[in-house]
Amino acid sequence: MAEKNVIDWIALVLVIVGGVNWGLVGALNLDLVQLILGGIPILAKIVYILVGIAALYTIYFAYQK
């Protein structure tokens, strides 16, 4: 297995944050991103976009040798 670089770790953290957030949305109807960044909608949107990009990167990373 290859060593993880900084981008790999950032993507992993973002995917975990996104997964936990969606779990809380499903279980408790609690959106932590909105709760924390709700007053700054553009930042919340950026977080959602970064989580999506991180998920795509993680899919790519998962299929690398």
Distance bins in CASP14 RR format, pairs under 12 A and 6 or more apart:
PFRMAT RR
TARGET T0000
AUTHOR 0000-0000-0000
RMODE 2
METHOD distances of the structure
MODEL  1
1 8 0 0 0 0 0 1 0 0 0 0 0
1 61 0 0 0 0 0 1 0 0 0 0 0
1 62 0 0 0 0 0 1 0 0 0 0 0
1 64 0 0 0 0 1 0 0 0 0 0 0
1 65 0 0 0 0 1 0 0 0 0 0 0
2 8 0 0 0 0 1 0 0 0 0 0 0
2 61 0 0 0 0 1 0 0 0 0 0 0
2 62 0 0 0 0 0 1 0 0 0 0 0
2 64 1 0 0 1 0 0 0 0 0 0 0
2 65 0 0 0 0 1 0 0 0 0 0 0
3 9 0 0 0 0 0 1 0 0 0 0 0
4 10 0 0 0 0 1 0 0 0 0 0 0
4 11 0 0 0 0 1 0 0 0 0 0 0
4 12 1 0 0 1 0 0 0 0 0 0 0
4 13 0 0 0 0 0 1 0 0 0 0 0
4 57 0 0 0 0 0 1 0 0 0 0 0
4 58 0 0 0 0 0 1 0 0 0 0 0
4 61 0 0 0 0 1 0 0 0 0 0 0
4 64 0 0 0 0 0 1 0 0 0 0 0
5 11 0 0 0 0 1 0 0 0 0 0 0
5 12 0 0 0 0 0 1 0 0 0 0 0
5 57 0 0 0 0 0 1 0 0 0 0 0
5 61 0 0 0 0 0 1 0 0 0 0 0
5 64 0 0 0 0 0 1 0 0 0 0 0
6 12 0 0 0 0 0 1 0 0 0 0 0
6 13 0 0 0 0 0 1 0 0 0 0 0
7 13 0 0 0 0 0 1 0 0 0 0 0
7 14 0 0 0 0 0 1 0 0 0 0 0
7 50 0 0 0 0 0 1 0 0 0 0 0
7 53 0 0 0 0 0 1 0 0 0 0 0
7 54 0 0 0 0 1 0 0 0 0 0 0
7 57 1 0 0 1 0 0 0 0 0 0 0
7 58 0 0 0 0 0 1 0 0 0 0 0
7 60 0 0 0 0 0 1 0 0 0 0 0
7 61 0 0 0 0 1 0 0 0 0 0 0
8 14 0 0 0 0 0 1 0 0 0 0 0
8 15 0 0 0 0 0 1 0 0 0 0 0
8 54 0 0 0 0 1 0 0 0 0 0 0
8 57 0 0 0 0 1 0 0 0 0 0 0
8 58 0 0 0 0 1 0 0 0 0 0 0
8 60 0 0 0 0 0 1 0 0 0 0 0
8 61 1 0 0 1 0 0 0 0 0 0 0
8 62 0 0 0 0 0 1 0 0 0 0 0
8 64 0 0 0 0 0 1 0 0 0 0 0
9 15 0 0 0 0 0 1 0 0 0 0 0
9 16 0 0 0 0 0 1 0 0 0 0 0
9 54 0 0 0 0 0 1 0 0 0 0 0
9 57 0 0 0 0 0 1 0 0 0 0 0
9 58 0 0 0 0 0 1 0 0 0 0 0
9 61 0 0 0 0 0 1 0 0 0 0 0
10 16 0 0 0 0 0 1 0 0 0 0 0
10 17 0 0 0 0 0 1 0 0 0 0 0
10 50 0 0 0 0 1 0 0 0 0 0 0
10 51 0 0 0 0 0 1 0 0 0 0 0
10 53 0 0 0 0 0 1 0 0 0 0 0
10 54 1 0 0 1 0 0 0 0 0 0 0
10 57 0 0 0 0 1 0 0 0 0 0 0
10 58 0 0 0 0 0 1 0 0 0 0 0
10 61 0 0 0 0 0 1 0 0 0 0 0
11 17 0 0 0 0 0 1 0 0 0 0 0
11 18 0 0 0 0 0 1 0 0 0 0 0
11 50 0 0 0 0 1 0 0 0 0 0 0
11 51 0 0 0 0 1 0 0 0 0 0 0
11 52 0 0 0 0 1 0 0 0 0 0 0
11 53 0 0 0 0 1 0 0 0 0 0 0
11 54 1 0 1 0 0 0 0 0 0 0 0
11 55 0 0 0 0 1 0 0 0 0 0 0
11 56 0 0 0 0 1 0 0 0 0 0 0
11 57 1 0 1 0 0 0 0 0 0 0 0
11 58 1 0 1 0 0 0 0 0 0 0 0
11 59 0 0 0 0 1 0 0 0 0 0 0
11 60 0 0 0 0 1 0 0 0 0 0 0
11 61 1 0 0 1 0 0 0 0 0 0 0
11 62 0 0 0 0 0 1 0 0 0 0 0
12 18 0 0 0 0 0 1 0 0 0 0 0
12 19 0 0 0 0 0 1 0 0 0 0 0
12 51 0 0 0 0 0 1 0 0 0 0 0
12 54 1 0 0 1 0 0 0 0 0 0 0
12 55 0 0 0 0 0 1 0 0 0 0 0
12 57 0 0 0 0 1 0 0 0 0 0 0
12 58 1 0 0 1 0 0 0 0 0 0 0
12 61 0 0 0 0 1 0 0 0 0 0 0
12 62 0 0 0 0 0 1 0 0 0 0 0
13 19 0 0 0 0 0 1 0 0 0 0 0
13 20 0 0 0 0 0 1 0 0 0 0 0
13 47 0 0 0 0 0 1 0 0 0 0 0
13 50 0 0 0 0 0 1 0 0 0 0 0
13 51 0 0 0 0 1 0 0 0 0 0 0
13 54 0 0 0 0 1 0 0 0 0 0 0
13 57 0 0 0 0 0 1 0 0 0 0 0
13 58 0 0 0 0 0 1 0 0 0 0 0
14 20 0 0 0 0 0 1 0 0 0 0 0
14 21 0 0 0 0 0 1 0 0 0 0 0
14 33 0 0 0 0 0 1 0 0 0 0 0
14 46 0 0 0 0 0 1 0 0 0 0 0
14 47 0 0 0 0 1 0 0 0 0 0 0
14 48 0 0 0 0 0 1 0 0 0 0 0
14 49 0 0 0 0 0 1 0 0 0 0 0
14 50 1 0 1 0 0 0 0 0 0 0 0
14 51 1 0 1 0 0 0 0 0 0 0 0
14 52 1 0 0 1 0 0 0 0 0 0 0
14 53 0 0 0 0 1 0 0 0 0 0 0
14 54 1 1 0 0 0 0 0 0 0 0 0
14 55 1 0 0 1 0 0 0 0 0 0 0
14 56 0 0 0 0 0 1 0 0 0 0 0
14 57 0 0 0 0 1 0 0 0 0 0 0
14 58 0 0 0 0 1 0 0 0 0 0 0
15 21 0 0 0 0 0 1 0 0 0 0 0
15 22 0 0 0 0 0 1 0 0 0 0 0
15 50 0 0 0 0 0 1 0 0 0 0 0
15 51 1 0 0 1 0 0 0 0 0 0 0
15 52 0 0 0 0 1 0 0 0 0 0 0
15 53 0 0 0 0 0 1 0 0 0 0 0
15 54 1 0 1 0 0 0 0 0 0 0 0
15 55 1 0 1 0 0 0 0 0 0 0 0
15 56 0 0 0 0 1 0 0 0 0 0 0
15 57 0 0 0 0 1 0 0 0 0 0 0
15 58 1 0 1 0 0 0 0 0 0 0 0
15 59 0 0 0 0 1 0 0 0 0 0 0
15 61 0 0 0 0 0 1 0 0 0 0 0
15 62 0 0 0 0 0 1 0 0 0 0 0
16 22 0 0 0 0 0 1 0 0 0 0 0
16 23 0 0 0 0 0 1 0 0 0 0 0
16 51 0 0 0 0 1 0 0 0 0 0 0
16 54 0 0 0 0 1 0 0 0 0 0 0
16 55 0 0 0 0 0 1 0 0 0 0 0
16 58 0 0 0 0 0 1 0 0 0 0 0
17 23 0 0 0 0 0 1 0 0 0 0 0
17 24 0 0 0 0 0 1 0 0 0 0 0
17 32 0 0 0 0 1 0 0 0 0 0 0
17 33 0 0 0 0 1 0 0 0 0 0 0
17 36 0 0 0 0 0 1 0 0 0 0 0
17 47 0 0 0 0 1 0 0 0 0 0 0
17 48 0 0 0 0 0 1 0 0 0 0 0
17 50 0 0 0 0 1 0 0 0 0 0 0
17 51 1 0 0 1 0 0 0 0 0 0 0
17 52 0 0 0 0 0 1 0 0 0 0 0
17 54 0 0 0 0 1 0 0 0 0 0 0
17 55 0 0 0 0 0 1 0 0 0 0 0
18 24 0 0 0 0 1 0 0 0 0 0 0
18 25 0 0 0 0 1 0 0 0 0 0 0
18 31 0 0 0 0 0 1 0 0 0 0 0
18 32 0 0 0 0 1 0 0 0 0 0 0
18 33 0 0 0 0 1 0 0 0 0 0 0
18 47 0 0 0 0 1 0 0 0 0 0 0
18 48 0 0 0 0 1 0 0 0 0 0 0
18 49 0 0 0 0 0 1 0 0 0 0 0
18 50 0 0 0 0 1 0 0 0 0 0 0
18 51 1 0 1 0 0 0 0 0 0 0 0
18 52 0 0 0 0 1 0 0 0 0 0 0
18 53 0 0 0 0 0 1 0 0 0 0 0
18 54 0 0 0 0 1 0 0 0 0 0 0
18 55 0 0 0 0 1 0 0 0 0 0 0
18 58 0 0 0 0 0 1 0 0 0 0 0
19 25 0 0 0 0 1 0 0 0 0 0 0
19 26 0 0 0 0 0 1 0 0 0 0 0
19 27 0 0 0 0 0 1 0 0 0 0 0
19 31 0 0 0 0 0 1 0 0 0 0 0
19 32 0 0 0 0 0 1 0 0 0 0 0
19 33 0 0 0 0 0 1 0 0 0 0 0
19 48 0 0 0 0 0 1 0 0 0 0 0
19 51 0 0 0 0 1 0 0 0 0 0 0
19 52 0 0 0 0 0 1 0 0 0 0 0
19 54 0 0 0 0 0 1 0 0 0 0 0
19 55 0 0 0 0 1 0 0 0 0 0 0
19 58 0 0 0 0 0 1 0 0 0 0 0
20 26 0 0 0 0 0 1 0 0 0 0 0
20 27 0 0 0 0 0 1 0 0 0 0 0
20 28 0 0 0 0 0 1 0 0 0 0 0
20 30 0 0 0 0 0 1 0 0 0 0 0
20 31 0 0 0 0 0 1 0 0 0 0 0
20 32 1 0 0 1 0 0 0 0 0 0 0
20 33 0 0 0 0 0 1 0 0 0 0 0
20 51 0 0 0 0 0 1 0 0 0 0 0
21 27 0 0 0 0 0 1 0 0 0 0 0
21 28 0 0 0 0 0 1 0 0 0 0 0
21 29 0 0 0 0 0 1 0 0 0 0 0
21 30 0 0 0 0 1 0 0 0 0 0 0
21 31 1 0 0 1 0 0 0 0 0 0 0
21 32 1 0 1 0 0 0 0 0 0 0 0
21 33 1 0 1 0 0 0 0 0 0 0 0
21 34 0 0 0 0 1 0 0 0 0 0 0
21 35 0 0 0 0 1 0 0 0 0 0 0
21 36 0 0 0 0 1 0 0 0 0 0 0
21 37 0 0 0 0 0 1 0 0 0 0 0
21 44 0 0 0 0 0 1 0 0 0 0 0
21 47 0 0 0 0 1 0 0 0 0 0 0
21 48 0 0 0 0 1 0 0 0 0 0 0
21 51 1 0 0 1 0 0 0 0 0 0 0
21 52 0 0 0 0 0 1 0 0 0 0 0
22 28 0 0 0 0 0 1 0 0 0 0 0
22 29 0 0 0 0 0 1 0 0 0 0 0
22 30 0 0 0 0 0 1 0 0 0 0 0
22 31 0 0 0 0 1 0 0 0 0 0 0
22 32 0 0 0 0 1 0 0 0 0 0 0
22 33 0 0 0 0 0 1 0 0 0 0 0
22 48 0 0 0 0 0 1 0 0 0 0 0
22 51 0 0 0 0 1 0 0 0 0 0 0
22 52 0 0 0 0 0 1 0 0 0 0 0
22 55 0 0 0 0 0 1 0 0 0 0 0
23 29 0 0 0 0 0 1 0 0 0 0 0
23 30 0 0 0 0 1 0 0 0 0 0 0
23 31 0 0 0 0 1 0 0 0 0 0 0
23 32 0 0 0 0 1 0 0 0 0 0 0
24 30 1 0 1 0 0 0 0 0 0 0 0
24 31 1 0 0 1 0 0 0 0 0 0 0
24 32 1 0 0 1 0 0 0 0 0 0 0
24 33 0 0 0 0 1 0 0 0 0 0 0
24 34 0 0 0 0 0 1 0 0 0 0 0
24 35 0 0 0 0 1 0 0 0 0 0 0
24 36 0 0 0 0 0 1 0 0 0 0 0
25 31 1 0 1 0 0 0 0 0 0 0 0
25 32 0 0 0 0 1 0 0 0 0 0 0
25 33 0 0 0 0 1 0 0 0 0 0 0
25 34 0 0 0 0 1 0 0 0 0 0 0
25 35 0 0 0 0 0 1 0 0 0 0 0
25 48 0 0 0 0 0 1 0 0 0 0 0
26 32 0 0 0 0 0 1 0 0 0 0 0
28 35 0 0 0 0 0 1 0 0 0 0 0
29 35 0 0 0 0 0 1 0 0 0 0 0
30 36 0 0 0 0 0 1 0 0 0 0 0
31 37 0 0 0 0 1 0 0 0 0 0 0
31 38 0 0 0 0 1 0 0 0 0 0 0
31 44 0 0 0 0 1 0 0 0 0 0 0
31 47 0 0 0 0 0 1 0 0 0 0 0
31 48 0 0 0 0 0 1 0 0 0 0 0
32 38 0 0 0 0 0 1 0 0 0 0 0
32 44 0 0 0 0 0 1 0 0 0 0 0
32 47 0 0 0 0 1 0 0 0 0 0 0
32 48 0 0 0 0 0 1 0 0 0 0 0
32 51 0 0 0 0 0 1 0 0 0 0 0
33 39 0 0 0 0 0 1 0 0 0 0 0
33 40 0 0 0 0 0 1 0 0 0 0 0
33 41 0 0 0 0 0 1 0 0 0 0 0
33 43 0 0 0 0 1 0 0 0 0 0 0
33 44 1 0 1 0 0 0 0 0 0 0 0
33 45 0 0 0 0 1 0 0 0 0 0 0
33 46 0 0 0 0 0 1 0 0 0 0 0
33 47 1 0 1 0 0 0 0 0 0 0 0
33 48 1 0 0 1 0 0 0 0 0 0 0
33 49 0 0 0 0 0 1 0 0 0 0 0
33 50 0 0 0 0 0 1 0 0 0 0 0
33 51 0 0 0 0 1 0 0 0 0 0 0
34 40 0 0 0 0 0 1 0 0 0 0 0
34 41 0 0 0 0 1 0 0 0 0 0 0
34 43 0 0 0 0 0 1 0 0 0 0 0
34 44 1 0 1 0 0 0 0 0 0 0 0
34 45 0 0 0 0 0 1 0 0 0 0 0
34 47 0 0 0 0 1 0 0 0 0 0 0
34 48 0 0 0 0 1 0 0 0 0 0 0
35 44 0 0 0 0 1 0 0 0 0 0 0
35 47 0 0 0 0 0 1 0 0 0 0 0
36 43 0 0 0 0 1 0 0 0 0 0 0
36 44 0 0 0 0 1 0 0 0 0 0 0
36 47 0 0 0 0 1 0 0 0 0 0 0
37 43 1 0 1 0 0 0 0 0 0 0 0
37 44 1 0 1 0 0 0 0 0 0 0 0
37 45 0 0 0 0 1 0 0 0 0 0 0
37 46 0 0 0 0 1 0 0 0 0 0 0
37 47 1 0 0 1 0 0 0 0 0 0 0
37 48 0 0 0 0 1 0 0 0 0 0 0
37 50 0 0 0 0 0 1 0 0 0 0 0
38 44 1 0 1 0 0 0 0 0 0 0 0
38 45 0 0 0 0 0 1 0 0 0 0 0
38 47 0 0 0 0 0 1 0 0 0 0 0
38 48 0 0 0 0 0 1 0 0 0 0 0
39 45 0 0 0 0 0 1 0 0 0 0 0
40 46 0 0 0 0 1 0 0 0 0 0 0
40 47 0 0 0 0 0 1 0 0 0 0 0
41 47 0 0 0 0 0 1 0 0 0 0 0
41 48 0 0 0 0 0 1 0 0 0 0 0
42 48 0 0 0 0 0 1 0 0 0 0 0
42 49 0 0 0 0 0 1 0 0 0 0 0
43 49 0 0 0 0 0 1 0 0 0 0 0
43 50 0 0 0 0 0 1 0 0 0 0 0
44 50 0 0 0 0 0 1 0 0 0 0 0
44 51 0 0 0 0 0 1 0 0 0 0 0
45 51 0 0 0 0 0 1 0 0 0 0 0
45 52 0 0 0 0 0 1 0 0 0 0 0
46 52 0 0 0 0 0 1 0 0 0 0 0
46 53 0 0 0 0 0 1 0 0 0 0 0
47 53 0 0 0 0 0 1 0 0 0 0 0
47 54 0 0 0 0 0 1 0 0 0 0 0
48 54 0 0 0 0 0 1 0 0 0 0 0
48 55 0 0 0 0 0 1 0 0 0 0 0
49 55 0 0 0 0 0 1 0 0 0 0 0
49 56 0 0 0 0 0 1 0 0 0 0 0
50 56 0 0 0 0 0 1 0 0 0 0 0
50 57 0 0 0 0 0 1 0 0 0 0 0
51 57 0 0 0 0 0 1 0 0 0 0 0
51 58 0 0 0 0 0 1 0 0 0 0 0
52 58 0 0 0 0 1 0 0 0 0 0 0
52 59 0 0 0 0 0 1 0 0 0 0 0
53 59 0 0 0 0 0 1 0 0 0 0 0
53 60 0 0 0 0 0 1 0 0 0 0 0
54 60 0 0 0 0 0 1 0 0 0 0 0
54 61 0 0 0 0 1 0 0 0 0 0 0
55 61 0 0 0 0 0 1 0 0 0 0 0
55 62 0 0 0 0 0 1 0 0 0 0 0
56 62 0 0 0 0 0 1 0 0 0 0 0
56 63 0 0 0 0 0 1 0 0 0 0 0
57 63 0 0 0 0 0 1 0 0 0 0 0
57 64 0 0 0 0 0 1 0 0 0 0 0
58 64 0 0 0 0 0 1 0 0 0 0 0
END
